[in-house]
C-alpha cells in the first residue's frame, strides 16, 4: 500500500517535470528560429548602404589600458586596409561623448584614427561589474555579459562581430541569432587550470577567499563549480570562427579549454616600441627611479611591489635608499579602482614608504614617456600576466625589467640566461627586493648590456607586427569588393 502511494507521488512529480523538459526542447529551437529571422530582417533594413560592417565589443573602451590599445590599433588597421568598411564600437562609457573617447585614445594611447567610428552605447554595463556578484563572480559576470550582449545586438548587428575584451558568452548571441561571423581577441581566459590548481591546493588568492581555502567542503564545491563553468566556457568559445590570443601562455590555456587549435592564432598585442626605443637612456646620478606601469586593478598586485620596497630598504644603504623612488603609473576605470589607489597610499604610510612612492593616475601618453625616460628599473607583479604590454614598453624605453615569474613575461618576454639576459624574474617580495638590489649593484657596463638587449628583443611586439598579424587573421571575413 505504502509502495503504491510513493509510486503515485513520484509519478505526479516526474510527469510535470517531463512536460517542462519536452516544452523547453521544442520551444528553444523555435525561439532561436524566430529570433534569427527577426534579426535578419532588422539587419537587412539597417545595411542599405551595402558597407561591410565590423562591430567591436569593448564595454570599457575609454579605460586607456593595454586591452584598449589592442582595440584602437585593430580599428585603425581595419580602416587603413578596408577604408570602405563600417566600424561600430559597443561601449558602456555613457559619460563620454564619441569625440571625447576618440580624443582620449589619441592622448593616452597615441592612436589617431583615420576615419570616424560609430558608437552603440550600452546602458546595462552594471551587469558585468564584479561588485554586482560577491559570490560566483565569474559566472555572474558571464551571465551578465549576455544581458549586455542582447542590448548590443538590439543596437546594431554587424557582418563581423569581434569581442576584444573577453566576454565569450556574447559570441553565441551574434553567431546563432545575429547571423554574424564571430571572432575574438582573448587577453586572459576567464578561468584557467592554474586557478583550479590553486583552489585544489587550498591556497588563498585573488580568486580564492581565505574562508573558502580553509574549508575542505567549500573547496570541493568550488572545484565542482569551476569544472562545470570550464565546460560551458569551452562551448561558448568554440562558437568563434576565429580566435586570436595574445601570448603563448594564453594560447596554451585556450587550446586546453576551447579545444579548437586549428582556428586559434597567436597575435601579440601592439606596443609602442619604436617610439620608446628612440628615447635616451636615463642617468642614475641623482635619482634611482623604479617605474610600475599597469591599470590599478587587484590582479596587478601593486601591494606586492610596496612590500618589495619595504624589503629592499633592508638590503641597501640609507644613502642609496634616499635616492630610490617607485612611481606607479596607471589608469582607474571606476570608483573601486580609485579606492585601491587610496588603500595603497595608506599602505605606503603603514610601511613608512610615503617619501619613496608616487602615484601618477590617468596621465597622458607624453607624461608616461617622461616617467619611463627618468626610470632605471621597471616593476610588474601580476601573477600569470596574460602578456604584459607594460613590461614590453618599459623594456623598449630602456628600463631593466623585474617581472613575475609566470605567464607572458616568463614564456614570451623576459630571458634570464647569461649572455642573453634582458631582464629579471621574481615570484615574491623577497625575490623582487633581491633582484632590485642586484640591479643597483651592477656595473654601468653590465646595466647597459641588459638595457640594450631588452630594447633589441621587443621588435616582434611592435604596432606594425600587430597590424600585419591581425589583418592576416581577419582577412578571410572581408568581401573582396571592399579591398584596396
GILINVEN-V188043 format. One record per pair of residues at least 24 apart in sequence whose C-alpha atoms are under 6 Angstrom apart, sorted by sequence separation. I is the first residue (numbers start at 1). J is the second residue. D is the distance in whole Angstrom. If there is no record, write none. Layout:
I:J:D
I:J:D
This chain:
124:148:6
146:170:5
234:258:4
377:401:6
379:403:6
422:450:5
88:117:6
90:119:6
92:121:6
87:117:5
88:118:5
89:119:5
90:120:5
91:121:5
92:122:5
327:357:6
331:361:5
88:119:6
91:122:6
325:356:5
326:357:5
327:358:5
328:359:5
329:360:5
330:361:5
331:362:4
422:453:5
53:85:6
58:90:6
59:91:4
325:357:6
327:359:6
328:360:6
330:362:6
422:454:5
52:85:5
53:86:4
54:87:5
55:88:5
56:89:5
57:90:5
58:91:6
59:92:5
92:125:6
51:85:6
53:87:6
55:89:6
288:323:6
289:324:6
290:325:6
291:326:6
295:330:5
287:323:5
288:324:5
289:325:5
290:326:5
291:327:5
292:328:5
293:329:5
294:330:5
295:331:5
296:332:6
76:113:6
289:326:6
292:329:6
293:330:6
62:101:6
296:337:6
400:451:6
398:451:5
183:240:5
182:240:5
183:241:6
182:241:5
183:242:5
184:243:5
185:244:5
186:245:5
187:246:6
395:454:5
396:455:5
183:243:6
184:244:6
185:245:6
395:455:6
169:236:6
172:239:6
168:237:6
301:381:6
301:382:6
300:382:4
299:382:6
290:375:6
289:375:5
292:378:6
289:376:6
290:377:5
291:378:5
292:379:5
290:378:5
282:373:6
282:374:5
293:390:5
55:158:5
54:158:5
53:158:5
53:159:5
54:160:5
55:161:5
56:162:5
57:163:5
58:164:6
54:161:6
56:163:6
58:165:6
43:157:6
277:396:5
276:396:6
277:397:5
276:397:5
308:429:4
312:433:5
307:429:6
311:433:6
273:396:5
308:432:6
308:433:5
39:178:6
247:387:6
36:177:4
249:407:6
249:408:6
273:462:6
271:461:6
270:461:6
271:462:5
270:462:5
271:463:6
270:463:4
270:466:5
188:386:6
267:469:6
108:364:5
107:364:6
108:365:5
107:365:6
63:333:6
77:467:6
84:482:6
82:483:6
